[in-house]
Amino acid sequence: YHTDVTLGHPPQEINLWLPIAGALGSASMRIAPMEKSVALCKRLELDFERLARGVQEDVALAGQCEAMSEPVDLSYGQFLAFDSRCLHATQYNDTNWTRISLDFRAVPLEEYEAIRLPYRGTGRRQMLFRRGEYYDARTSRDIPFRPV
């Protein structure tokens, strides 16, 4: 379990999850409501390293995350948009269906322009979350839209 904020993403970011096939039961992901996610992070004193280690090593904490979250059931063509502060995780897929999905992120332009802190990912590349690096250099206004 993690939140995108614990991985360095700005809290203004919207996470969009698009399964390529239907996502049901364990062939899906789990997500917790934002209020419960934020409350858990506060109980851990916003120590994101503690959360990251805890969900791997602390059976009670991992169980707490599972109890507060629910699997996402989506049909083909549906997607889930959620707050980057929500705890979420993939889960062991015990079905005969392959789980394939895309996840991408967006920040409304007005929100992006109001960001004053530098946010940097915790991954191997430790990218800055700014235009021309993690985000496309163009805004949605710069991308031609052609109705299908």
Buried (B, 14 or more C-beta within 10 A) or exposed (E): BBBBBBBBBBBBBBBBBBBEBBBBEBBBBBBBBBEBBBEBBEEBEEEBEBBBEBBEEBEEBBEBBBEBBEBBBBEEEEBBEBBBBBBBBEBEEEEEBEBEBEBEBBBEEEBBEEBEEEBBBBEEEEBBBBEEEBBEEEEEEEEEEEEE
